[in-house]
Structure formats: C-alpha cells, structure tokens
Amino acid sequence: MKITTLGIDLAKSVFHLVGLDEKGHNIMKKKVSRKDLASTIQNIPPCRIAMEACGSASFWGRKFETMGHTVILIPPQYVKPFVRTNKNDWQDAGAICEASLRPSIPTVPIKTEESQDLQSLHRARQLLIEFRTATINHVRGILAEYGIVLKVSAAKVEDELTRLLNDPDDTRISPFLKETLHAMATELSGLCEKLEAYDRRISAFAKKNPVCQRLMSVPGVGVLTATVLIAIVGDPFRFKNGRHFAAYIGLVPRQHSSGGKNVLLGISKRGDTYLRTLLIHGGRSVVRSVQNLASGGQELRGRNAWISDVTLRRGYNRAAVAVANKNARVIWVLLTKNEAVYDPSGHNTKKAA
C-alpha cells in the first residue's frame, strides 16, 4: 500500500518513522540511523512528510523537498496533545502524523539557508552579549570586595577598568590583583571588538536589503529588528492580517474566558522571544522620545498623541508593548505590500515614490 503521510521523529542519531495510508492506517514503522535517513526517504514514493519544528528540521525539510516530497513542520506544542498513553519515540512519530492530518493545526515554513545564516549571526551576537555581561558582572563583583564600585554600562566599565589598571598611583588594589584584572580586561576588550564586528556585518546586510530599509522607516524598528524580521518571518502571506502577525509574535492578550465572560490577561508571549524583545525595546524608545517631546512643550498629534495618552492611562511599560503591537501590524503591511513605505503623517503606509 502507498504511504500518503510520513511522520518523522527527529533526533541526533536515530530517527523513528511512522507511515500512514490514505485511510490513516499505520502501514510502516521503521527506525533509521542518520546516515541512512536520506536514502530511506529517497526510496519512498513522493508523499507528505511531517516533522516537528525543532533543530535541523529546516535542513531535512529542504533536503526532502528536493526529492519530490511535500514537507510540513508543526510546532511541538501542537503535537503533544496527540501523544497517546506513554511517551516514546514511536508515539511521538505517530502523534506527528495525527497532528498533520488536522487542517486547523498551524504549520511553520521551512527556513531558507540565507535566513538561517542571518539568524545564526544574531544568535552568535546574543551569545557574545551574554559572555560580556557575565564578565562585567564578575569584574564589578571582584572590585566591590575592595570598595571600588564601577558603573553599570559596558563602555563605562571598560573605561574605568582601563584607567584603574593603568594608574600607578592607585594603591587600592595590589599588583597581584592587577595581573588578574588585566587578563579579564583583555577578554572584555576582545568581546567588545567581536560584537562591533558582528554589528558591522548586520548593518551591511540591512544597508543592501531594500526590505530592511523600508522596515527601518517605522519608528522603533532599527537594524537589529529589521534583519531578524527577515530571518524569522519568512512568507508574510501566511498570516491573515496584522493582528494575526502580532499574535504570532506574542504581543496580543491571553484569554481565559468561560460562560460567555471574556477575560483578557497579559500578553501571550508566544513565538520568538528575541524578536518580541527587540520590538518592545523599540517601543520603549518611541515612548521615551514622545515623553521628551511632551516635556519640551511641543504639541503632540496623531500617533504621538495616542502614545502619550496610553502612557498616561496605562503606564510606561504597557505603552511600550502597545507601540510594539502597533508596529507589528504596520510591519505586516510593509512586508505584504512590496512598494509600501511607512508614512509618519498619520497613515500606516504609503506607496513608494
């Protein structure tokens, strides 16, 4: 009998395959090693292959599509309810098949190699930031034991540490400790240089990409946000509208409704945390600039007046999230309309000249 749906439980070394026929009957169960997976799929007639959207899923998806198969990726949280009785690899593969048969289950697009390259650059940059933060905290903690309190920002810590180590008249720390701090200062300087190199690569990509340039016309969307949007979103037409896109990022309220009573909670925080964080940080910068305009006595109109009103009624943080939500909706319009650019006059977009 012909396999119409094949569920694959991805792993590092051993993959479990479950195949269903057109009536949903289980007609194949097979355990395959990594080196034999490609040849095994190659020998199966073209069918629909379902996998969880996890590590290496896009790689295998691109590979299977070149073999003539139709590949769909399902978020893991939508597969879990279909796991019956005890959990094991066979049950997981079967649950993936079951979930793929439900038309209401959302799917994840297969990332292109370019998108993965750009996302990997952002992840490497974020890892360096974590290393730099840990190094700064360690240095500040050591010096606090000697009564020396450094400022918080990375640039100020680096400057104060360099000044402290190069001052021969400063006797607050011993030569032995200076030798230790010299090594940490060198490490911190190297991390900062690598971060600057990554920032230059990201800026160069954004400068050459016309979509990034249009996205950066939205207040609160900078180089990092625009490039990570290109890497993560993929095809914008898979979203019904701007609200659907904002919900995908996790910027809409959670619901806990029952008995006809609608209860809205905080934002859902679904989707990519890094992208949502960048959008909210961009929203904070917009709210701060509007507050500066208001404190300077400038008259606020349109979008700025709305931001000021939300800030007064709901507070700074909620206003930042509201701006991020509105920006997400504007971004969806810019992504779906290739010639659209942001119009600061009050309308969301206008046609490019």
Phi, psi and omega in degrees: 000151184276137176279125177257329179228128180238120176260131182239124174269105185288148179206186180278317187238319186239128182248140179251128184244134175231125182247139178243148174272187184293340178266001179086010179279142180283116183240359179208134171224122185213140176252126188231141175281166182300317184290340181258357185295313182299316180292326178295314179293325180299327182276355178268132178303154182308129181210186177265124181251127180245137178217160173284147178281086183223193180302134179072003182295318180293323178298309180293325179299314178297322181293317181290327179294326177293341178273359178098004180273157172262123187246133173233141178247131184245132175302138184303327183293340178269350178271325186306318181297343182268358178283121183263147177048228184282148182274131170206179186295323178294318178297322178296315179296320177294322178295324177297318176299313181300316181295324182292340180278350181269118183293340182277350180285124180290152179240165181245132179291152176284127181287142173284165180295324178296318179296319179293323178298314181293321178293324177296324177296318178295320180294320178296321178296318180295324178295320177296322178298320178295318177297318180296318179297318179296320180294317179297315179298323179294316180295315181296324178293319179296312184290333177296331177293340180255013178079016180252117182251117178269157177289172193275316190295153183297317182295318181291322178296316181296317180294314181294323179293318179296318179296321181293320183285333183265002180265106182289342182273352181277113184255014182289334178236150184279161175301327179297315179291325179300322179296320177294316182290332176300316179297319180289325177295321177296318178296317180296319179296320178296320178296319179295321179294320178294321177297319178296322178295318177296319178298322178295320179294319179293318179295322179296320177296315181296326182291329182272342185266118181294329179294318177299320180297321179289323178293326181287352175284347178279128178301129181096358178246113180253197184297313182297313182296316182296317182288323179289332174296317178299322184285326190260319191292315183074229181283113182287342183285354175284350176263138183293319183200185181295325180293322177299321178293318178296323177293324178298324179280340180095029184254016178246159183294146169284153178244144172219070188254147179199148176062031180080001180259118181272123179239117179257133181251202177290178183297153187289332181058034174274173177079199185284121182294321183296314180295317180296321179297316180296319180295320180289322175297321176296322176297323178297319180295323179292315179299319180296319180294323178293320177298322178294321177296318181294319180291336177277001177085010180281142180286131182260136180225160173057234183298319180296322178295321178296316180297317179297320180294316179296321180296317180292323184277321190243349179101168187295311185293317179294324177296321179297318178292322178297319177295319178298320178297313180296320178297322179298320179292320177295319179300320179299319178297317180296325181285328182274338178247104190298334184260006184275142173230160182288137180249107183287357184286350180137333175275158183290312184218163172214162182286138182293148180287000000 
